[in-house]
Amino acid sequence: MIKFASIFPFLAWFRLTTKETIKADFIAGLTGAIIVLPQSVAFATIAGLPPEYGLYTAMVVPIIAAFFGSSFHLVSGPTTAISIVVFAAISKHAIPGSEEFIAMALTLTFLAGVYQLVFGLAKFGMLVNFVSHNVVIGFTAGAALLIASSQVPYILGIEVVKGENFVDTWSALFSGLGEINLYLLVVGLSTLASSILVKLYKPQLPNLLIGMFVGGFIAFYLSNFTQTIETVGVMPAYLPPLSTPDFSLNALKSLAPEAFAIALLGLIEASSIGRSIATKSNQKIDPSQEFVGQGASNIVASFFSSYASSGSFTRSGVNYEAGARTPLSAILAALFLMLIVFLVAPLIAYLPFAAMASVILVVSYNLIDFKHIKKTFSYSGSESVIFSATFLATLLLELEFAIYLGVLLSLMLFIAKTSTPEIHTLAFGSPANEEPRKLQSIRKSPLTQCPQLKIIRIDMSIYFGSINHIQKQISRIIDNQRIRHILIVASGVNFIDLAGMEGLLVEDKRLKKLNGSLYFVAVKSSVLEFMGKAHFVDEIGEDNFFEIKEDAINNIYDRLDRDKCAKCQALIFRECQ
């Protein structure tokens, strides 16, 4: 069963279902279905697809992702970030909304799913941990502004060429301020105001749905005075029809780079959301399994008239807050949405584009994590750079490039941090006759140190990227402080490679020529075992490795220069008394 459960995760969580969990998932699923209805229509519009494709995606994707993912609360489906990347990727090749555009969207979805599935099967889930969360925050904030900018023309009634960049869009808007359609503006502002007011005073109600209803009602009334209010039109009220992506070589080659960017963004987005909710629910999730779930859902979706998707922060958060207990809630949400569509599809035909655009503005605003951005700029300069670079690249450059840039900067930051590990000089913070005696960093307070023995702690792995920095620090101790004995507290070293050991051997040989040596204490068993296999312990000397600091100091003390000890007034160690 364990083997099958690893391949089919639903076998594990399905056994956990009870009457209580099904009831909780039922309520959470119904809540999610109501929320996703206006969102999915809006997301499809952002992606340049007919509105029904957003509904199809919200019906198909959550079911497959729930079956093959690992998170109990993550709900997948159409998202704003993915939608805008889809639009940006395909609008270069086809007219938005056209048959060619739709076919390419399906192909893009299939390719993104293949990438994600391969990453999942290859167990690449851990790689997401090396991507700063500020990449997602920066990209999402930039995408939110792009989305909002693309919807303003629908509210003002100003003609703007689709697919224009951020600067050109706003330039066109300012140029056309004299052509504002007041009827559309009234519809848009009424939708916006009602959505915000419901959110503020009745947050338990579906504010976006109510906002759309208000905007639609006002548009219906104003249609007696003008013919300029465009509506969505008739939407098909049936289940997602079968579809076939374009598998021609030209289509695959032209969309492969964009598909990779979408796959990467989707994985980062889903993993971040899954981990965020898991910290609240105390659930352990498998990032690689989430990759499999996202990949499988996109592959299947491409054959059921659905486009690329990922984990939805809004729906996942609502799902958790509504009391969901298992992935069954996401499946029920999709099934409820199918039922709702049959009932309300005729009404959606009367929905004005101006009202939908206003709803998208609300969604866009909610995408920007102002609290996290403020904290980032207050406490971390390097993370601020990553956020700013990703944000500006999203606004001004190709979206897929913005994603790559953010990921690249994250990796550079990680490499920079790991290649310059913290090396603390330690000393005893209490007199020699007190018990217990603890070593502490001299950064906290100026403590007296032994003039012959330097005690340092390395708080990072020792590998090819960090050994140069470590060697420089050890060399400074040898050359500037004239110290021949160095004790390394290795409790913070989780890993050491051959390059790291070779670098330490170089410094040890320098010290031994000066009648000193390197010593190690509190080395983790796995690290010590590897050191032994690589003959590092033999070359340094087995008697230079200790389990506890008392034994280390006692042994090293016997190797110190007795003449210097006789003149020393510091009397640091118990052995000095």
HUMODA-V622672 format. One record per residue. N is the residue number from 1. SS is DSSP state (H for helix, E for strand, C for the rest). PSI is psi in whole degrees, -180 to 180 (none if undefined). Layout:
# HUMODA-V622672
n->N ss->SS psi->PSI
n->N ss->SS psi->PSI
This chain:
# HUMODA-V622672
n->1 ss->C psi->-35
n->2 ss->H psi->-42
n->3 ss->H psi->-46
n->4 ss->H psi->-37
n->5 ss->H psi->-30
n->6 ss->H psi->-30
n->7 ss->H psi->-40
n->8 ss->C psi->86
n->9 ss->C psi->-26
n->10 ss->H psi->-22
n->11 ss->H psi->-30
n->12 ss->H psi->-50
n->13 ss->H psi->-23
n->14 ss->H psi->-31
n->15 ss->C psi->-17
n->16 ss->C psi->-10
n->17 ss->C psi->136
n->18 ss->C psi->179
n->19 ss->H psi->-38
n->20 ss->H psi->-44
n->21 ss->H psi->-38
n->22 ss->H psi->-41
n->23 ss->H psi->-45
n->24 ss->H psi->-43
n->25 ss->H psi->-32
n->26 ss->H psi->-48
n->27 ss->H psi->-44
n->28 ss->H psi->-40
n->29 ss->H psi->-42
n->30 ss->H psi->-42
n->31 ss->H psi->-44
n->32 ss->H psi->-37
n->33 ss->H psi->-40
n->34 ss->H psi->-40
n->35 ss->H psi->-41
n->36 ss->H psi->-19
n->37 ss->H psi->-58
n->38 ss->H psi->-32
n->39 ss->H psi->-46
n->40 ss->H psi->-38
n->41 ss->H psi->-43
n->42 ss->H psi->-42
n->43 ss->H psi->-40
n->44 ss->H psi->-39
n->45 ss->H psi->-42
n->46 ss->H psi->-40
n->47 ss->C psi->-6
n->48 ss->C psi->19
n->49 ss->C psi->159
n->50 ss->C psi->147
n->51 ss->H psi->-35
n->52 ss->H psi->-24
n->53 ss->H psi->-29
n->54 ss->H psi->-41
n->55 ss->H psi->-44
n->56 ss->H psi->-44
n->57 ss->H psi->-41
n->58 ss->H psi->-17
n->59 ss->H psi->-41
n->60 ss->H psi->-52
n->61 ss->H psi->-48
n->62 ss->H psi->-34
n->63 ss->H psi->-50
n->64 ss->H psi->-44
n->65 ss->H psi->-36
n->66 ss->H psi->-37
n->67 ss->H psi->-36
n->68 ss->H psi->-2
n->69 ss->C psi->-179
n->70 ss->C psi->-23
n->71 ss->C psi->139
n->72 ss->C psi->-16
n->73 ss->C psi->-14
n->74 ss->C psi->128
n->75 ss->C psi->122
n->76 ss->E psi->161
n->77 ss->E psi->-167
n->78 ss->C psi->140
n->79 ss->C psi->161
n->80 ss->H psi->-46
n->81 ss->H psi->-49
n->82 ss->H psi->-41
n->83 ss->H psi->-44
n->84 ss->H psi->-32
n->85 ss->H psi->-40
n->86 ss->H psi->-47
n->87 ss->H psi->-47
n->88 ss->H psi->-36
n->89 ss->H psi->-41
n->90 ss->H psi->-28
n->91 ss->C psi->-18
n->92 ss->C psi->-20
n->93 ss->C psi->-24
n->94 ss->C psi->161
n->95 ss->C psi->128
n->96 ss->C psi->135
n->97 ss->C psi->-13
n->98 ss->C psi->166
n->99 ss->H psi->-39
n->100 ss->H psi->-41
n->101 ss->H psi->-46
n->102 ss->H psi->-45
n->103 ss->H psi->-41
n->104 ss->H psi->-33
n->105 ss->H psi->-39
n->106 ss->H psi->-42
n->107 ss->H psi->-43
n->108 ss->H psi->-42
n->109 ss->H psi->-44
n->110 ss->H psi->-48
n->111 ss->H psi->-43
n->112 ss->H psi->-41
n->113 ss->H psi->-40
n->114 ss->H psi->-46
n->115 ss->H psi->-49
n->116 ss->H psi->-41
n->117 ss->H psi->-43
n->118 ss->H psi->-44
n->119 ss->H psi->-41
n->120 ss->H psi->-47
n->121 ss->H psi->-29
n->122 ss->C psi->2
n->123 ss->C psi->45
n->124 ss->C psi->11
n->125 ss->H psi->-33
n->126 ss->H psi->-23
n->127 ss->H psi->-26
n->128 ss->H psi->-28
n->129 ss->H psi->-21
n->130 ss->H psi->-1
n->131 ss->C psi->122
n->132 ss->C psi->140
n->133 ss->H psi->-24
n->134 ss->H psi->-17
n->135 ss->H psi->-47
n->136 ss->H psi->-44
n->137 ss->H psi->-46
n->138 ss->H psi->-45
n->139 ss->H psi->-44
n->140 ss->H psi->-42
n->141 ss->H psi->-44
n->142 ss->H psi->-44
n->143 ss->H psi->-37
n->144 ss->H psi->-42
n->145 ss->H psi->-39
n->146 ss->H psi->-44
n->147 ss->H psi->-48
n->148 ss->H psi->-42
n->149 ss->H psi->-38
n->150 ss->H psi->-19
n->151 ss->H psi->-21
n->152 ss->H psi->-41
n->153 ss->H psi->-34
n->154 ss->H psi->-31
n->155 ss->H psi->-35
n->156 ss->H psi->-18
n->157 ss->C psi->26
n->158 ss->C psi->132
n->159 ss->C psi->123
n->160 ss->C psi->133
n->161 ss->C psi->127
n->162 ss->C psi->143
n->163 ss->C psi->0
n->164 ss->C psi->153
n->165 ss->C psi->176
n->166 ss->H psi->-47
n->167 ss->H psi->-46
n->168 ss->H psi->-37
n->169 ss->H psi->-48
n->170 ss->H psi->-28
n->171 ss->H psi->-43
n->172 ss->H psi->-38
n->173 ss->H psi->-45
n->174 ss->H psi->-35
n->175 ss->H psi->-29
n->176 ss->C psi->18
n->177 ss->H psi->-26
n->178 ss->H psi->-7
n->179 ss->H psi->18
n->180 ss->C psi->133
n->181 ss->C psi->109
n->182 ss->H psi->-32
n->183 ss->H psi->-46
n->184 ss->H psi->-37
n->185 ss->H psi->-41
n->186 ss->H psi->-45
n->187 ss->H psi->-47
n->188 ss->H psi->-47
n->189 ss->H psi->-36
n->190 ss->H psi->-40
n->191 ss->H psi->-46
n->192 ss->H psi->-47
n->193 ss->H psi->-45
n->194 ss->H psi->-38
n->195 ss->H psi->-44
n->196 ss->H psi->-44
n->197 ss->H psi->-42
n->198 ss->H psi->-41
n->199 ss->H psi->-38
n->200 ss->H psi->-42
n->201 ss->H psi->-23
n->202 ss->C psi->66
n->203 ss->C psi->-18
n->204 ss->C psi->-14
n->205 ss->C psi->153
n->206 ss->C psi->89
n->207 ss->H psi->-38
n->208 ss->H psi->-40
n->209 ss->H psi->-43
n->210 ss->H psi->-41
n->211 ss->H psi->-43
n->212 ss->H psi->-41
n->213 ss->H psi->-45
n->214 ss->H psi->-47
n->215 ss->H psi->-41
n->216 ss->H psi->-40
n->217 ss->H psi->-45
n->218 ss->H psi->-39
n->219 ss->H psi->-39
n->220 ss->H psi->-41
n->221 ss->H psi->-44
n->222 ss->H psi->-18
n->223 ss->C psi->-15
n->224 ss->C psi->-17
n->225 ss->C psi->-16
n->226 ss->C psi->156
n->227 ss->C psi->14
n->228 ss->C psi->0
n->229 ss->C psi->104
n->230 ss->C psi->143
n->231 ss->E psi->167
n->232 ss->C psi->-38
n->233 ss->C psi->179
n->234 ss->C psi->131
n->235 ss->C psi->140
n->236 ss->C psi->132
n->237 ss->C psi->70
n->238 ss->C psi->170
n->239 ss->C psi->159
n->240 ss->C psi->120
n->241 ss->C psi->158
n->242 ss->C psi->148
n->243 ss->C psi->164
n->244 ss->C psi->118
n->245 ss->C psi->159
n->246 ss->C psi->110
n->247 ss->C psi->18
n->248 ss->C psi->151
n->249 ss->H psi->-39
n->250 ss->H psi->-43
n->251 ss->H psi->-44
n->252 ss->H psi->-43
n->253 ss->H psi->-40
n->254 ss->H psi->-28
n->255 ss->H psi->-10
n->256 ss->H psi->-46
n->257 ss->H psi->-44
n->258 ss->H psi->-37
n->259 ss->H psi->-38
n->260 ss->H psi->-43
n->261 ss->H psi->-43
n->262 ss->H psi->-42
n->263 ss->H psi->-46
n->264 ss->H psi->-47
n->265 ss->H psi->-44
n->266 ss->H psi->-41
n->267 ss->H psi->-43
n->268 ss->H psi->-45
n->269 ss->H psi->-51
n->270 ss->H psi->-44
n->271 ss->H psi->-41
n->272 ss->H psi->-45
n->273 ss->H psi->-45
n->274 ss->H psi->-45
n->275 ss->H psi->-39
n->276 ss->H psi->-45
n->277 ss->H psi->-33
n->278 ss->H psi->-31
n->279 ss->H psi->-27
n->280 ss->H psi->-38
n->281 ss->H psi->-6
n->282 ss->C psi->32
n->283 ss->C psi->140
n->284 ss->C psi->121
n->285 ss->C psi->157
n->286 ss->C psi->106
n->287 ss->H psi->-39
n->288 ss->H psi->-37
n->289 ss->H psi->-34
n->290 ss->H psi->-37
n->291 ss->H psi->-44
n->292 ss->H psi->-44
n->293 ss->H psi->-45
n->294 ss->H psi->-41
n->295 ss->H psi->-47
n->296 ss->H psi->-41
n->297 ss->H psi->-40
n->298 ss->H psi->-38
n->299 ss->H psi->-49
n->300 ss->H psi->-41
n->301 ss->H psi->-36
n->302 ss->C psi->-20
n->303 ss->C psi->2
n->304 ss->C psi->43
n->305 ss->C psi->38
n->306 ss->C psi->155
n->307 ss->C psi->176
n->308 ss->C psi->141
n->309 ss->C psi->177
n->310 ss->E psi->-170
n->311 ss->E psi->138
n->312 ss->C psi->121
n->313 ss->H psi->-44
n->314 ss->H psi->-53
n->315 ss->H psi->-37
n->316 ss->H psi->-42
n->317 ss->H psi->-45
n->318 ss->H psi->-40
n->319 ss->H psi->-45
n->320 ss->H psi->-47
n->321 ss->H psi->-28
n->322 ss->C psi->-3
n->323 ss->C psi->19
n->324 ss->C psi->142
n->325 ss->C psi->-29
n->326 ss->C psi->170
n->327 ss->C psi->-10
n->328 ss->H psi->-29
n->329 ss->H psi->-41
n->330 ss->H psi->-39
n->331 ss->H psi->-45
n->332 ss->H psi->-37
n->333 ss->H psi->-42
n->334 ss->H psi->-41
n->335 ss->H psi->-41
n->336 ss->H psi->-38
n->337 ss->H psi->-41
n->338 ss->H psi->-44
n->339 ss->H psi->-43
n->340 ss->H psi->-40
n->341 ss->H psi->-41
n->342 ss->H psi->-31
n->343 ss->H psi->-37
n->344 ss->H psi->-5
n->345 ss->H psi->-42
n->346 ss->H psi->-32
n->347 ss->H psi->-31
n->348 ss->H psi->-27
n->349 ss->C psi->-28
n->350 ss->C psi->2
n->351 ss->C psi->121
n->352 ss->E psi->147
n->353 ss->H psi->-32
n->354 ss->H psi->-38
n->355 ss->H psi->-43
n->356 ss->H psi->-41
n->357 ss->H psi->-39
n->358 ss->H psi->-39
n->359 ss->H psi->-41
n->360 ss->H psi->-35
n->361 ss->H psi->-42
n->362 ss->H psi->-45
n->363 ss->H psi->-43
n->364 ss->H psi->-44
n->365 ss->H psi->-43
n->366 ss->H psi->-19
n->367 ss->H psi->-27
n->368 ss->C psi->117
n->369 ss->C psi->81
n->370 ss->H psi->-38
n->371 ss->H psi->-46
n->372 ss->H psi->-40
n->373 ss->H psi->-45
n->374 ss->H psi->-44
n->375 ss->H psi->-40
n->376 ss->H psi->-48
n->377 ss->H psi->-20
n->378 ss->H psi->-31
n->379 ss->H psi->-17
n->380 ss->C psi->112
n->381 ss->H psi->-43
n->382 ss->H psi->-42
n->383 ss->H psi->-32
n->384 ss->H psi->-39
n->385 ss->H psi->-44
n->386 ss->H psi->-46
n->387 ss->H psi->-50
n->388 ss->H psi->-45
n->389 ss->H psi->-45
n->390 ss->H psi->-43
n->391 ss->H psi->-51
n->392 ss->H psi->-39
n->393 ss->H psi->-36
n->394 ss->H psi->-41
n->395 ss->H psi->-39
n->396 ss->H psi->-17
n->397 ss->C psi->-176
n->398 ss->C psi->138
n->399 ss->H psi->-42
n->400 ss->H psi->-34
n->401 ss->H psi->-37
n->402 ss->H psi->-41
n->403 ss->H psi->-49
n->404 ss->H psi->-41
n->405 ss->H psi->-45
n->406 ss->H psi->-45
n->407 ss->H psi->-42
n->408 ss->H psi->-45
n->409 ss->H psi->-37
n->410 ss->H psi->-46
n->411 ss->H psi->-39
n->412 ss->H psi->-40
n->413 ss->H psi->-43
n->414 ss->H psi->-46
n->415 ss->H psi->-41
n->416 ss->H psi->-41
n->417 ss->H psi->-44
n->418 ss->H psi->-24
n->419 ss->H psi->-12
n->420 ss->C psi->69
n->421 ss->C psi->154
n->422 ss->C psi->127
n->423 ss->E psi->106
n->424 ss->E psi->135
n->425 ss->E psi->129
n->426 ss->E psi->152
n->427 ss->E psi->164
n->428 ss->E psi->133
n->429 ss->C psi->3
n->430 ss->C psi->159
n->431 ss->C psi->159
n->432 ss->C psi->-24
n->433 ss->C psi->4
n->434 ss->C psi->151
n->435 ss->C psi->143
n->436 ss->C psi->159
n->437 ss->C psi->126
n->438 ss->C psi->140
n->439 ss->E psi->138
n->440 ss->E psi->159
n->441 ss->E psi->138
n->442 ss->C psi->-9
n->443 ss->C psi->-29
n->444 ss->C psi->-39
n->445 ss->C psi->150
n->446 ss->C psi->101
n->447 ss->C psi->151
n->448 ss->C psi->135
n->449 ss->C psi->157
n->450 ss->C psi->131
n->451 ss->C psi->-9
n->452 ss->C psi->-22
n->453 ss->E psi->122
n->454 ss->E psi->128
n->455 ss->E psi->120
n->456 ss->E psi->153
n->457 ss->E psi->129
n->458 ss->E psi->117
n->459 ss->C psi->54
n->460 ss->C psi->162
n->461 ss->C psi->150
n->462 ss->E psi->104
n->463 ss->C psi->-177
n->464 ss->C psi->-28
n->465 ss->C psi->-26
n->466 ss->C psi->-17
n->467 ss->H psi->-33
n->468 ss->H psi->-44
n->469 ss->H psi->-43
n->470 ss->H psi->-43
n->471 ss->H psi->-41
n->472 ss->H psi->-42
n->473 ss->H psi->-41
n->474 ss->H psi->-40
n->475 ss->H psi->-39
n->476 ss->H psi->-38
n->477 ss->H psi->-43
n->478 ss->H psi->-48
n->479 ss->H psi->-42
n->480 ss->H psi->-36
n->481 ss->H psi->-4
n->482 ss->C psi->42
n->483 ss->C psi->136
n->484 ss->C psi->-14
n->485 ss->E psi->122
n->486 ss->E psi->121
n->487 ss->E psi->121
n->488 ss->E psi->116
n->489 ss->E psi->111
n->490 ss->C psi->20
n->491 ss->C psi->-23
n->492 ss->C psi->5
n->493 ss->C psi->112
n->494 ss->C psi->-15
n->495 ss->C psi->144
n->496 ss->E psi->138
n->497 ss->C psi->-179
n->498 ss->H psi->-40
n->499 ss->H psi->-40
n->500 ss->H psi->-44
n->501 ss->H psi->-40
n->502 ss->H psi->-40
n->503 ss->H psi->-42
n->504 ss->H psi->-35
n->505 ss->H psi->-38
n->506 ss->H psi->-46
n->507 ss->H psi->-35
n->508 ss->H psi->-40
n->509 ss->H psi->-39
n->510 ss->H psi->-45
n->511 ss->H psi->-39
n->512 ss->H psi->-31
n->513 ss->H psi->-23
n->514 ss->C psi->14
n->515 ss->C psi->30
n->516 ss->C psi->-160
n->517 ss->E psi->169
n->518 ss->E psi->143
n->519 ss->E psi->153
n->520 ss->E psi->139
n->521 ss->E psi->148
n->522 ss->C psi->40
n->523 ss->C psi->132
n->524 ss->C psi->145
n->525 ss->H psi->-41
n->526 ss->H psi->-40
n->527 ss->H psi->-43
n->528 ss->H psi->-38
n->529 ss->H psi->-44
n->530 ss->H psi->-40
n->531 ss->H psi->-39
n->532 ss->H psi->-44
n->533 ss->H psi->-33
n->534 ss->C psi->6
n->535 ss->C psi->18
n->536 ss->H psi->-40
n->537 ss->H psi->-42
n->538 ss->H psi->-42
n->539 ss->H psi->-39
n->540 ss->H psi->-40
n->541 ss->C psi->120
n->542 ss->H psi->-31
n->543 ss->H psi->5
n->544 ss->H psi->6
n->545 ss->E psi->133
n->546 ss->E psi->153
n->547 ss->C psi->-39
n->548 ss->C psi->153
n->549 ss->H psi->-32
n->550 ss->H psi->-45
n->551 ss->H psi->-40
n->552 ss->H psi->-50
n->553 ss->H psi->-40
n->554 ss->H psi->-43
n->555 ss->H psi->-42
n->556 ss->H psi->-34
n->557 ss->H psi->-38
n->558 ss->C psi->-15
n->559 ss->C psi->-3
n->560 ss->C psi->160
n->561 ss->C psi->115
n->562 ss->H psi->-35
n->563 ss->H psi->-42
n->564 ss->H psi->-37
n->565 ss->H psi->-37
n->566 ss->H psi->-30
n->567 ss->H psi->-11
n->568 ss->C psi->135
n->569 ss->C psi->-5
n->570 ss->C psi->-44
n->571 ss->C psi->57
n->572 ss->C psi->-48
n->573 ss->C psi->159
n->574 ss->H psi->-33
n->575 ss->H psi->-19
n->576 ss->H psi->-16
n->577 ss->C psi->none
